[in-house]
Amino acid sequence: MSERNVVNLPDALDQVTDHWSPKVLAQVNDQFVKIAKLKGEFVWHKHDDEDELFYIIKGNLLMQYEDKTVVLNEGDMHVVPKGIMHNPVAKEECWIMLVEPVATAHTGDIVTDRTRSLEEQIQA
C-alpha cells in the first residue's frame, strides 16, 4: 500500500492475473480488505466463525446457497453469514472487493487446489 494510504482499485485489479486468488489491499482493525477476479464456479464451503462481505465492482456473481441463489450485479454488496454453505459462481469475469476477518481461511472448512494461503494473498 502507498505511503498516503491510497489504493486505486482499477490499478490494483490490473495487477490481479489469476482467477479465485484474492489479494490483500489493506487491513482495517481485525478485517482484511481484499480484491479478486472471479470466473467460473468456485467450491462449496463455509466459514464457521466469520462473515464475508462481497462488493461487486464489475460484472455479476451468483452466490449459491443450499436453498437459494442470490444474484449480485455491479454495485451490489452482500454478506455471507458465518457457518452457511455457499458457492460463488461467475459466468463471466467478475471483479470483487471482499471484507473479512484476518482469520478467515480462503476456502473455509475445505482445502482444494484453489485454496490460497494468507501469504499468497498478501504477496504483491
One Martini backbone bead per residue (centre of mass of N, CA, C, O) as a GRO file, in nm:
protein
  124
    1MET     BB    1   0.101   0.032   0.016
    2SER     BB    2   0.091   0.349   0.030
    3GLU     BB    3   0.188   0.623   0.212
    4ARG     BB    4  -0.118   0.754   0.177
    5ASN     BB    5  -0.339   0.530   0.183
    6VAL     BB    6  -0.370   0.471  -0.134
    7VAL     BB    7  -0.604   0.298  -0.352
    8ASN     BB    8  -0.632   0.187  -0.681
    9LEU     BB    9  -0.846  -0.036  -0.799
   10PRO     BB   10  -0.785  -0.066  -1.102
   11ASP     BB   11  -0.479  -0.100  -1.063
   12ALA     BB   12  -0.492  -0.345  -0.874
   13LEU     BB   13  -0.656  -0.529  -1.076
   14ASP     BB   14  -0.437  -0.533  -1.299
   15GLN     BB   15  -0.250  -0.728  -1.108
   16VAL     BB   16  -0.467  -0.940  -1.145
   17THR     BB   17  -0.442  -1.276  -1.299
   18ASP     BB   18  -0.594  -1.471  -1.105
   19HIS     BB   19  -0.838  -1.666  -1.041
   20TRP     BB   20  -0.927  -1.705  -0.710
   21SER     BB   21  -0.691  -1.474  -0.603
   22PRO     BB   22  -0.660  -1.303  -0.347
   23LYS     BB   23  -0.587  -0.957  -0.243
   24VAL     BB   24  -0.433  -0.761  -0.020
   25LEU     BB   25  -0.480  -0.407   0.059
   26ALA     BB   26  -0.596  -0.406   0.365
   27GLN     BB   27  -0.620  -0.300   0.713
   28VAL     BB   28  -0.908  -0.308   0.945
   29ASN     BB   29  -0.814  -0.395   1.202
   30ASP     BB   30  -0.957  -0.730   1.188
   31GLN     BB   31  -0.964  -0.656   0.872
   32PHE     BB   32  -0.977  -0.745   0.537
   33VAL     BB   33  -0.898  -0.604   0.221
   34LYS     BB   34  -1.007  -0.740  -0.089
   35ILE     BB   35  -0.921  -0.869  -0.412
   36ALA     BB   36  -1.089  -1.008  -0.716
   37LYS     BB   37  -1.103  -1.255  -0.970
   38LEU     BB   38  -1.383  -1.409  -1.134
   39LYS     BB   39  -1.432  -1.750  -1.281
   40GLY     BB   40  -1.676  -1.948  -1.249
   41GLU     BB   41  -1.648  -2.209  -1.029
   42PHE     BB   42  -1.581  -2.286  -0.721
   43VAL     BB   43  -1.661  -2.379  -0.384
   44TRP     BB   44  -1.795  -2.552  -0.146
   45HIS     BB   45  -1.842  -2.358   0.162
   46LYS     BB   46  -1.730  -2.253   0.498
   47HIS     BB   47  -1.746  -2.020   0.783
   48ASP     BB   48  -1.781  -2.068   1.111
   49ASP     BB   49  -1.671  -1.750   1.229
   50GLU     BB   50  -1.723  -1.588   0.944
   51ASP     BB   51  -1.794  -1.322   0.774
   52GLU     BB   52  -1.876  -1.204   0.433
   53LEU     BB   53  -1.792  -0.937   0.211
   54PHE     BB   54  -1.946  -0.847  -0.097
   55TYR     BB   55  -1.825  -0.647  -0.376
   56ILE     BB   56  -1.932  -0.531  -0.690
   57ILE     BB   57  -1.745  -0.386  -0.942
   58LYS     BB   58  -1.760  -0.614  -1.181
   59GLY     BB   59  -2.030  -0.759  -1.290
   60ASN     BB   60  -2.130  -1.098  -1.195
   61LEU     BB   61  -2.292  -1.287  -0.918
   62LEU     BB   62  -2.338  -1.607  -0.782
   63MET     BB   63  -2.491  -1.705  -0.473
   64GLN     BB   64  -2.481  -2.011  -0.348
   65TYR     BB   65  -2.719  -2.203  -0.185
   66GLU     BB   66  -2.896  -2.467  -0.068
   67ASP     BB   67  -3.192  -2.276  -0.099
   68LYS     BB   68  -3.039  -2.054  -0.286
   69THR     BB   69  -3.000  -1.761  -0.510
   70VAL     BB   70  -2.782  -1.484  -0.541
   71VAL     BB   71  -2.795  -1.186  -0.724
   72LEU     BB   72  -2.504  -1.005  -0.840
   73ASN     BB   73  -2.433  -0.674  -0.914
   74GLU     BB   74  -2.312  -0.401  -0.999
   75GLY     BB   75  -2.282  -0.248  -0.669
   76ASP     BB   76  -2.320  -0.484  -0.496
   77MET     BB   77  -2.397  -0.611  -0.165
   78HIS     BB   78  -2.283  -0.903   0.039
   79VAL     BB   79  -2.357  -1.126   0.312
   80VAL     BB   80  -2.196  -1.402   0.442
   81PRO     BB   81  -2.275  -1.610   0.672
   82LYS     BB   82  -2.179  -1.778   0.915
   83GLY     BB   83  -2.197  -2.132   0.857
   84ILE     BB   84  -2.263  -2.106   0.542
   85MET     BB   85  -2.321  -2.256   0.265
   86HIS     BB   86  -2.119  -2.179  -0.033
   87ASN     BB   87  -2.115  -2.064  -0.400
   88PRO     BB   88  -1.935  -1.905  -0.623
   89VAL     BB   89  -2.053  -1.760  -0.947
   90ALA     BB   90  -1.893  -1.680  -1.271
   91LYS     BB   91  -1.965  -1.664  -1.598
   92GLU     BB   92  -1.805  -1.408  -1.590
   93GLU     BB   93  -1.601  -1.181  -1.527
   94CYS     BB   94  -1.531  -1.079  -1.183
   95TRP     BB   95  -1.518  -0.800  -0.964
   96ILE     BB   96  -1.392  -0.782  -0.623
   97MET     BB   97  -1.472  -0.704  -0.283
   98LEU     BB   98  -1.338  -0.790   0.038
   99VAL     BB   99  -1.462  -0.845   0.378
  100GLU     BB  100  -1.253  -0.993   0.637
  101PRO     BB  101  -1.126  -1.163   0.861
  102VAL     BB  102  -0.800  -1.254   0.915
  103ALA     BB  103  -0.890  -1.568   0.988
  104THR     BB  104  -0.985  -1.631   0.707
  105ALA     BB  105  -1.032  -1.892   0.511
  106HIS     BB  106  -1.055  -1.917   0.185
  107THR     BB  107  -1.205  -2.231   0.196
  108GLY     BB  108  -1.245  -2.284   0.481
  109ASP     BB  109  -1.335  -2.625   0.551
  110ILE     BB  110  -1.153  -2.656   0.290
  111VAL     BB  111  -0.921  -2.820   0.054
  112THR     BB  112  -0.776  -2.705  -0.249
  113ASP     BB  113  -0.622  -2.602  -0.544
  114ARG     BB  114  -0.754  -2.301  -0.477
  115THR     BB  115  -0.613  -2.259  -0.228
  116ARG     BB  116  -0.511  -1.972  -0.037
  117SER     BB  117  -0.285  -1.831   0.131
  118LEU     BB  118  -0.204  -1.560   0.305
  119GLU     BB  119   0.068  -1.515   0.170
  120GLU     BB  120  -0.048  -1.509  -0.120
  121GLN     BB  121  -0.245  -1.262  -0.061
  122ILE     BB  122  -0.007  -1.052   0.019
  123GLN     BB  123   0.125  -1.061  -0.228
  124ALA     BB  124   0.212  -0.856  -0.503
   0.00000   0.00000   0.00000
